[in-house]
Amino acid sequence: MLPVTRSALAVELTRFAERLADESRSMLLRAAGKRPKIDIKPDASFVTETDRAIETRLRDLIEQTYPDHGILGEEYGSRDLDAEFVWVIDPIDGTAPFIAGIPVYGTLIGLAYGGAPWIGVIDHPATGDRWVGVSGDFSRHNGTVIRTQRCANLDTAFLTNSNPDFFSQHEYRAFARLRQAVRYTQYGGSCFAYGVLASGRTDLAVDGGLNPFDVFAPAAVIAGAGGIVTDWSGGELDLTKSGTIIAAGDESLHAQALLVLSAEY
């Protein structure tokens, strides 16, 4: 098994992931000043021509450079998910904020190794923020090494959630219990919330209705900074599975939050 260290391969692939992020950032900055044309997808979510253009460009670069790698993207589906390496791409995470001009949208570029998150980039062109991480090795924010924050108890924890409307009724009741147990809950950060958790600014991030392309890049960044990301049952992330996500700065707080989320009601 490939060791999760800054090997020559890890360095090469991380540099390539940042090259993809540079391409996406350039395209997003050019598009940000214009009112986008909006389409509605079958799941009722928004998509713009910029989402599609960015993913097309990134997929082309991956196929040219690493033709034997698999790809999973939000707009154009998947191929070769059983490959040793699979690129997991969300061209605009936070398309609704992008449409509204609220600068928490970004591009997520993840690389799975053996089906698990390994390398991740969270790039926010509107604010100039970029998080890069290798699971089990390191994470950086704008080039500076970062670590997650340790939080001993739920009642002192700072929680984030992108949008409670994405929860089922069952999930919302579980989330409401957790919200009551923590010190404060901040809403609406999209993938920016996972970046600041990796930077030690918050303690927990809890979301529902997410797909692999929403979480693989943040999971690698958070794990590289010392945190943990699972589903609400404590299960590992999967390239074929969508649903609930809980990220925490440390395993103890993660375990406490899981107990609240799984309590009978």
N, C-alpha and C positions, 0 to 999 in steps of 0.2 A: 504493500500500500504506500502511496506517495506521502511522505512526511509533510505535515502542514507547517512548513518553515519558509523563511525567505530564501528558498533555493533559487537556482538560476531560472528554473521554469516559472516559479512564482513571480519573480521580478519581471520576466518577459511578459507574462500574461497580465500582470497588474499594469504595466506600461501600456499594453494594448487596450485594456479597459479604459484607461485615462484618455487614450487617443479617441476612443469612441465617445467619451464624455465631452471632449473638446469639439468634436463634430456636432454633437447634439447641442452644446451650448451656443455655438455659432448660429445654428439654425433657429434656435429658440429666441435668441436676442434679436435676430432680424425680424422675426414674426411678432415679437411682443408688443410693438407699437401699433399694430394693426388690429382692427376688429375682425376676429376669425369667423369664417363660415362654419356653422355648426350642423352636424348630423346627429341623429339619435340612433343608437345601436339597439338590437333586439332586446337587450337587458335594460333598456331605458337610460343607459348612461350616455354621456356626451362623447363625441369624437370630432376632431377637427382635421383639416388637411395637413396641419403641422404634425399632429400625431403620426399620421400615415407616412408623411415624407421623411420624418426622422427615423422611424422604424425601418423603412425601405433602405435608407442610406446605411444604417448600422448593420442590417442583415447582409447587404452587399459587401461591406468591408469584412465581416466575419467569414463569409463564404469564400472571399478571395484569399484571405490570410490563413484560415483554419478550416478547410473544406470538410475535414473529418469530424468537426465538432457539431453537436446538436444545437438547436436554437428553439427557444420558447419566447414568443413575443405577444403582447396584448392584442395587436391589431391583425396580425397575419398568422397566428397559430403556431404550430410546433412541427418540428421534424427531428427524428433521431434522438428521442428522449432517453433511449437506452445507451447512448454514447457515453464514453468515459467523462468527457467534458461537455457541458451544455450551457450555452449563454442564455441568460434569463433577462429579458429586456422590457421595460416599461418606458416608452418614449416620452410621455408626459404623465407623471404621477401627480394627480391633482389637476385634471383637465378643467374641472369646474372653476377652481381658482384662477387658472390660466385665462379662461374666457372672461372672468370678472376682473382680471388685472390685479389679483391679490397675490403677492409674490412668495407664496409658499409652494408653488409647483416646481417640479424638478424632473430630472431623468434618472432612472434606476438602471444600473448595469450590473448584473450579477453573473458569476460563473460558478456552476455547480460541478463538483468533482465526486463521482460515484453517487450522484443523486442528492448530495448534501451541499448546502451553501459553503463556498470556499473563499471567493474573492468578491468584493462588492464596492461599488461607487455610487454615492448619492450626490448628485450635482444640482446646484441651484443657481442658475445664471443670473436671475434678477437680483440676488443678494451677494453674489460672488462667493458663495460657500460651497465647498466640496469636501466630502468625507470619503476616505479610501481605506479599506481594511482587508486583511487576510485573517480568516477565522483561526483562532488559536495562536496568532503570531503578533499582529500589531494593527492599530488603526491610527489614522491621522486626520486632523481637520486643518485644511489649508496648509498642509506640510508639517504641522506640529503634532507630536504624539499625544494621544488622548487616552483617558481611562474612564470607565463608568464610575458613578458615585455609589458608595456603600450606604445603605439605609437600613437600620436595624428593625424598624417597626412600621407596619402599615399606617398607623395614625400620624406618622410624620412624613409620609410619602407624597410626592408630587406626581400625579397621574395625568396622562394625555389620552385623548380619544379623537379621532378624525371626524366622526359623524355618528351619533347614536342611531340615526335613521337606518343605518346599515345592519342593525341587529334584528334578529327575529324576536318575537315577543318573549320567548323562553330565554334567549340570550340577554335581552334588555333587563329582565328581572335579575339575572345573575350580575350583570354589570352594575345595576343600581345598588346592590348590596356592597360591591367593591367601592363604588363612588362614595357611599356613606362611611366606609371604613378608613378612607385616606384623608389626608389633610386638605388637598385641593385637587380639582380636576380642570384641565385646560382643554378646550375643544378647537378643532379646525386646523391643525398643523400639517395634515397630509404627511408626506415622507420627511418633511423638516423635523417633525416630532421625534423620529427615530434617530436622526442625526444628533439632536441636542441630548437625547438620552445617552448616546455613545460618548458625548462630550462631558457627561457628568452634570448636566444642568437639570435633569429630571430623573425620576426613579422608575416609573412604570409607563408602558404604552400598551393599551388594550383596544383591539379593534375586531370587527366582524365583517363578513362578506368579502374577505380579501382572497386574491389569487396568488399563485407562486410568483408571478412577475411583480407583485406588489411588495413581496417580503424577502425574497432571496438576497437581494443586494443589502437591504438594511440588516438582515440577520448576520451576514458576514462581517459587516462593519461593527455591529454591536458585540459579536463574539470576539472579534479582534481586540476590542477595548475592554474585555473582561466580563461582558454581560451574557445573557442567555435569552433565546427566543424559541418558543414552542407554540403548539396549539393549546387550547384550554384544558385538554386532558393531560398535558405534559408530554405529548407525542412530538417526535421530530418532524421537521418540515419535509414535504414531499412534492415532487415536481408535478404530480397529478392531482393533488388535493387542495381544495379551497375551503375557506371558512374562517374560524376564529384564530386570533393571534394574541399572545401575551409576551411582551419583552420586558426584561428587568435588568437592573444594574448589577444584581448579584443573586446567587441561587437561593439564599435564605428568604429574601423578599419575594422572589418568584414563587417559592413554595407556600408562603403565607397567602399570597394572592390567589393561587390555585385553589387553596382550601375554601376561600370565600366564594369563588366562582362556581365550585362544584357542590356547595352545600345544598341540602334538600330544601325545597320550598313547596 
